[in-house]
Amino acid sequence: MAGGTEGKSKRPSNTAFKQQRLRAWQPLLTPKSVLPTFFIIGIIFAPIGGWLLWASERINEMRIDYTHCSDLGNTFTDLSSDKYDFRLHGIESSTIPHPQEKYDSETNTCSITFNLPKDLNSDVFLYYRLTNFYQNHRRYARSFDADQLKGKHRSSSDIKGGDCDPLDVETIGGVKKPIFPCGLIANSMFNDTIASPLLITPSNSDSQNVTYEMTSDDISWSADRKRFNPTSYKPEDVYPPPNWRVGKLKDGYPDQQYMRDLASNQHFQVWMRTAGLPTFRKLYMKNTKDTMKSGYYQIDVTMNYDTRSFGGTKSIVISTTSFIGGRNPVLGIAFIAVGGLCVLLGCIFTVRHIYRPRRLGDHTYLSWNQQVQSGLADNSNAMASGRQQQQQAGGSMRQRF
């Protein structure tokens, strides 16, 4: 070497990790170890699946579609069986009277009545359910500005051409202002107003018109609430999203307090968490204290949200929960299916092993032996190929060391 110094060696240091001498354990998969594993998995998964399915079936749930309520008159009309779905534990759905709907065109209100044949113990949740709405579309799911939602003052130049495009900046009457909150998600927010259920004919009671009070407090995830802070915008600094410009917001935000309250609007927070499937439900209200007594109920819904424009539907869902959450038979069915499949495979492999056992370490199953037996190559070619492979392996080893 130049200067009498040795160059740096690229040889790894002589340690167990770098020289691949770490201790390892590789299980030997034999029929005695594999077959019991199949049966153990099946014995464990199948009962768990049955338990989950049993818990799911005990959850009470009612779904009523009101998409076409605006086509009805001002008298109650029975819904067809495909417009609702009642799953009440211990009660046949065929024995429950059809829900009814009517529409008041003057107030744009859909009134829904239904019979609740049994008490629903708390917790009781009211959801809205939408179909054929693809919140999981890539451009839609990223169409918001996180800094704007955190309360930062984002100018037109800051958000122009960003994720909120094309609903980022708007010019009205020659005045250019940013949209707050910007983006497709906020603009398409569900804005039907659903009132608390009203008990109009209680069972075994003389009282009437008792409201089952439900609240929208604590309906969003605590992690989502941290994403929203009161805005530093002033009403004259921004425009509301296009679909929001009705009623109080027709001419813009009325005051600063209205804009600051948006950060604590949990309906908005729930909507901003996008769904992964085109059919989804989102929590609207809940009651975690009182029992929902049996009887006839009426729910009034102010119709503002148009789902027919994109071929979708909208429904209200009233549901209880259990330790697994809402009604979800898929989870239990999946456990049962996996458990049953493992038991079936275990039985098939056991029969195969009993009637046609395979000797462990049998060299006839090697690839070159299989070629000889099938006539694809003769013994001489196989032996020559084997010798050639050994020579190549030896040469590569010599080159390495």
C-alpha positions in Angstrom: 0.0 0.0 0.0 1.1 3.6 -0.6 2.8 5.1 2.4 3.1 1.6 4.0 -0.4 1.8 5.5 -3.1 -0.8 5.1 -6.3 0.1 3.4 -9.6 -0.3 5.2 -11.1 -3.7 5.0 -14.7 -4.3 4.0 -14.8 -7.6 5.8 -17.5 -7.6 8.5 -16.3 -7.9 12.1 -16.1 -11.3 13.6 -19.3 -11.2 15.6 -22.1 -13.7 15.8 -24.6 -11.2 14.3 -22.5 -10.1 11.3 -21.2 -13.5 10.6 -24.7 -15.1 10.9 -23.8 -17.4 13.8 -26.8 -16.4 15.9 -28.7 -19.2 17.5 -31.9 -20.0 15.7 -34.7 -22.5 16.0 -36.5 -23.8 12.9 -39.4 -26.1 13.7 -39.7 -29.3 11.8 -43.2 -29.5 10.5 -44.3 -33.1 10.9 -47.8 -34.6 10.9 -47.6 -35.1 14.6 -47.1 -31.3 15.1 -49.2 -29.9 12.2 -52.4 -32.0 12.6 -53.0 -31.2 16.3 -52.5 -27.5 15.5 -55.4 -27.5 13.0 -57.7 -29.1 15.5 -56.6 -26.8 18.3 -57.3 -23.7 16.2 -60.7 -25.0 15.2 -61.7 -25.9 18.7 -60.7 -22.4 19.9 -62.1 -20.3 17.0 -65.5 -22.0 16.5 -66.8 -21.4 20.1 -65.5 -17.9 20.1 -67.3 -17.3 16.8 -70.5 -18.7 18.2 -70.2 -16.5 21.3 -69.6 -13.4 19.2 -72.5 -14.3 16.9 -74.8 -14.8 19.9 -73.8 -11.4 21.4 -74.5 -9.7 18.0 -77.9 -11.3 17.7 -78.9 -9.9 21.1 -78.4 -6.4 19.9 -81.6 -4.5 19.1 -81.6 -2.4 15.9 -84.1 -0.6 13.7 -83.4 1.0 10.4 -86.0 3.2 8.5 -85.3 4.6 5.0 -86.7 8.1 4.4 -85.0 8.9 1.1 -88.3 9.3 -0.8 -90.3 10.9 2.0 -90.6 14.2 0.1 -92.6 12.4 -2.6 -95.4 11.6 0.0 -98.3 13.7 1.0 -99.3 15.2 4.4 -100.9 12.0 5.5 -99.1 9.0 7.1 -98.3 6.2 4.6 -97.1 2.7 5.3 -93.6 1.9 4.1 -92.9 -1.1 2.0 -90.9 -3.9 3.6 -87.8 -3.1 1.7 -87.7 0.4 3.2 -87.1 -0.7 6.8 -85.4 -3.5 8.8 -86.2 -4.3 12.4 -84.0 -6.8 14.3 -85.3 -6.9 17.9 -84.1 -9.8 20.0 -87.0 -12.2 20.9 -89.5 -10.6 18.5 -90.4 -11.6 15.0 -90.1 -8.7 12.6 -93.2 -9.8 10.8 -95.4 -9.1 13.8 -94.3 -5.4 14.0 -96.6 -2.9 12.2 -95.1 -1.1 9.2 -93.5 2.2 9.9 -95.3 5.2 8.4 -94.1 8.5 6.9 -95.6 11.8 5.9 -94.1 15.0 4.4 -94.9 18.6 5.2 -93.9 20.7 2.2 -94.3 24.0 4.1 -91.7 23.1 6.8 -89.7 20.6 4.6 -90.2 18.1 7.4 -90.5 14.3 7.2 -92.3 12.7 10.1 -91.6 9.1 10.8 -93.7 6.9 13.1 -92.8 3.4 14.2 -93.8 0.9 16.9 -91.3 -0.1 19.5 -92.6 -3.4 20.9 -90.1 -3.7 23.7 -88.0 -1.5 26.0 -84.5 -0.7 24.9 -82.1 -0.5 27.8 -79.4 2.2 27.7 -77.1 2.8 25.9 -79.3 3.8 22.9 -77.7 5.3 19.8 -79.3 7.1 16.8 -77.3 7.1 13.6 -77.9 8.3 10.0 -77.0 5.8 7.3 -76.0 6.7 3.8 -75.4 4.4 0.8 -73.5 4.8 -2.5 -71.4 7.7 -1.0 -67.7 7.1 -1.6 -66.0 9.0 1.1 -63.0 6.7 0.5 -62.2 8.3 -2.8 -58.6 9.5 -2.7 -59.2 13.1 -3.8 -62.2 13.4 -1.5 -60.5 11.9 1.6 -57.6 14.4 1.4 -59.7 17.4 0.5 -59.3 19.5 3.7 -56.7 21.8 5.2 -55.5 20.6 8.6 -54.0 24.0 9.6 -57.2 25.8 8.8 -59.1 23.4 11.0 -56.6 24.0 13.8 -57.6 27.7 13.8 -54.7 29.1 11.9 -55.3 32.1 9.6 -54.7 30.7 6.1 -54.8 33.3 3.3 -56.0 32.7 -0.3 -52.4 32.2 -1.5 -51.7 29.7 1.3 -54.5 27.3 0.3 -54.8 28.0 -3.4 -54.0 24.9 -5.4 -53.6 22.7 -2.4 -55.6 19.7 -1.2 -58.8 21.7 -1.0 -58.8 22.4 -4.7 -61.3 23.2 -6.3 -63.1 24.4 -3.2 -60.3 26.5 -1.8 -60.7 30.1 -2.9 -63.8 31.8 -4.4 -64.3 35.2 -6.0 -67.8 36.8 -5.5 -68.5 40.3 -6.9 -64.8 40.8 -7.6 -63.8 40.0 -4.0 -61.5 37.0 -3.6 -61.6 35.2 -0.3 -60.7 31.7 1.0 -63.4 29.2 1.8 -63.7 28.2 5.4 -63.8 25.3 6.0 -62.4 24.5 2.6 -62.5 21.2 0.7 -65.0 18.6 -0.5 -65.6 16.9 2.8 -66.8 20.0 4.6 -68.9 21.1 1.6 -70.8 17.8 1.5 -71.5 17.6 5.2 -74.8 15.8 6.1 -77.2 18.6 7.2 -80.5 16.9 7.8 -81.8 17.9 11.2 -83.1 14.9 13.2 -85.2 15.6 16.3 -85.3 13.4 19.4 -87.9 10.6 19.3 -91.3 11.6 20.7 -93.3 8.9 22.5 -96.9 9.6 21.3 -98.7 6.4 22.6 -96.8 4.8 25.5 -97.6 1.2 26.4 -99.4 0.7 29.8 -99.4 4.4 30.6 -101.8 7.3 30.5 -99.2 9.9 29.7 -98.5 11.0 26.2 -96.1 13.0 24.1 -93.0 12.2 26.2 -89.8 13.1 24.5 -87.0 10.6 24.8 -84.2 13.1 25.1 -81.0 12.4 23.2 -77.9 14.5 23.0 -75.1 15.1 20.6 -72.5 15.6 23.3 -69.5 13.3 23.2 -70.5 11.6 19.9 -67.1 12.3 18.3 -63.8 10.6 19.1 -61.6 12.4 21.6 -58.7 12.2 19.1 -60.8 14.0 16.5 -61.6 16.9 18.8 -58.0 17.7 19.1 -57.9 18.4 15.4 -60.2 21.4 15.7 -59.6 24.8 17.4 -61.5 28.1 17.3 -60.6 29.9 14.1 -58.8 33.2 14.0 -60.7 34.2 10.9 -63.2 37.1 11.0 -66.6 36.7 9.2 -65.6 39.2 6.6 -62.4 37.3 5.8 -63.9 34.1 4.3 -66.8 32.6 2.5 -68.7 29.5 3.7 -68.6 26.4 1.5 -71.1 26.6 -1.4 -73.5 24.0 0.0 -73.6 25.8 3.4 -75.0 29.1 1.9 -78.6 28.6 3.0 -80.6 30.0 5.9 -78.4 31.9 8.3 -75.3 31.5 6.1 -76.9 32.7 2.9 -75.0 35.9 3.0 -71.9 34.6 4.8 -71.1 33.9 8.5 -73.3 36.0 10.7 -70.8 36.7 13.5 -67.5 35.6 15.0 -69.0 33.4 17.6 -70.8 31.3 15.0 -67.4 30.6 13.4 -65.7 29.8 16.6 -68.4 27.4 17.6 -67.7 25.4 14.5 -64.6 23.9 16.3 -66.9 22.4 18.9 -69.6 21.2 16.5 -69.4 17.4 17.0 -71.6 16.7 14.1 -69.0 18.4 11.9 -66.2 16.5 13.6 -68.0 13.1 13.1 -68.5 13.9 9.4 -64.9 14.9 8.9 -63.8 11.4 9.8 -64.3 9.8 6.4 -65.8 6.3 6.1 -64.0 3.4 4.4 -67.0 1.9 2.5 -69.7 3.5 0.4 -72.4 2.3 2.8 -71.8 3.7 6.2 -73.5 5.1 9.3 -72.4 8.0 11.5 -73.5 8.7 15.1 -76.0 11.6 15.4 -77.3 11.4 19.0 -77.3 9.1 21.9 -78.9 8.5 25.4 -76.7 6.6 27.9 -78.9 7.0 30.9 -82.5 6.3 30.2 -84.4 3.3 29.0 -86.3 3.8 25.7 -89.8 2.6 26.7 -92.0 0.6 24.3 -94.7 2.3 22.4 -95.3 4.4 19.2 -92.7 7.0 18.5 -92.4 9.8 16.0 -89.2 11.3 14.7 -89.3 14.6 12.7 -86.5 15.1 10.2 -85.9 18.4 8.4 -85.0 17.4 4.8 -81.9 19.3 3.6 -79.6 16.6 2.3 -80.1 15.3 -1.3 -78.9 11.7 -1.7 -80.9 11.0 -4.9 -78.6 13.2 -6.9 -75.8 10.6 -6.6 -78.1 7.5 -6.5 -77.9 7.0 -2.8 -80.3 6.5 0.1 -80.5 7.9 3.6 -82.0 6.2 6.7 -82.2 6.6 10.5 -80.9 3.8 12.6 -81.7 3.2 16.3 -79.5 0.7 18.0 -78.2 -0.7 21.3 -74.7 -2.0 21.8 -72.8 -4.8 23.6 -69.2 -5.5 24.5 -68.4 -6.0 20.8 -70.0 -2.7 19.8 -72.9 -2.5 17.4 -74.5 -5.3 15.5 -71.8 -7.1 13.5 -72.5 -10.8 12.7 -69.6 -10.9 10.2 -67.1 -11.1 13.0 -68.7 -14.2 14.5 -69.2 -15.8 11.1 -65.6 -15.3 10.2 -64.4 -17.0 13.4 -66.7 -19.9 12.8 -65.7 -20.2 9.2 -62.0 -20.2 10.1 -62.5 -22.7 12.9 -64.6 -25.0 10.7 -62.1 -24.8 7.9 -59.2 -25.8 10.2 -61.1 -28.8 11.5 -62.0 -29.9 8.0 -58.4 -29.6 6.8 -57.2 -31.4 9.9 -59.6 -34.3 9.1 -58.6 -34.5 5.4 -54.9 -34.5 6.2 -55.4 -37.0 9.0 -57.1 -39.5 6.6 -54.5 -38.8 4.0 -51.7 -39.5 6.5 -53.3 -42.7 7.8 -54.0 -44.3 4.4 -51.0 -43.0 2.5 -48.3 -42.0 4.9 -45.1 -40.3 3.7 -41.8 -41.4 5.0 -39.9 -38.4 6.5 -36.7 -37.5 4.7 -37.6 -39.5 1.5 -35.2 -38.4 -1.2 -37.5 -39.5 -4.0 -39.4 -36.2 -3.5 -36.4 -34.1 -4.5 -36.8 -32.2 -7.7 -34.2 -34.0 -9.8 -35.5 -37.4 -8.7 -39.0 -36.3 -9.7 -37.7 -35.4 -13.2 -36.1 -38.9 -13.6 -39.2 -40.7 -12.5 -41.5 -38.7 -14.8 -39.2 -39.4 -17.8 -38.3 -35.7 -18.3 -34.6 -36.6 -17.9 -32.5 -39.8 -17.6 -30.2 -40.8 -14.8 -27.1 -39.8 -16.7 -28.4 -36.3 -17.3 -29.6 -35.9 -13.7 -26.2 -37.1 -12.4 -24.3 -34.7 -14.8 -26.5 -31.9 -13.8 -25.9 -32.6 -10.1 -22.2 -32.7 -10.6 -22.3 -29.5 -12.5 -24.2 -27.8 -9.8 -21.7 -29.0 -7.2 -18.8 -27.7 -9.3 -20.5 -24.3 -9.7 -21.2 -24.2 -5.9 -17.6 -25.0 -5.1 -16.3 -22.4 -7.5 -18.5 -19.7 -6.0 -17.3 -20.6 -2.5 -13.7 -20.3 -3.6 -14.3 -16.9 -5.1 -16.0 -15.8 -1.9 -13.2 -16.9 0.4 
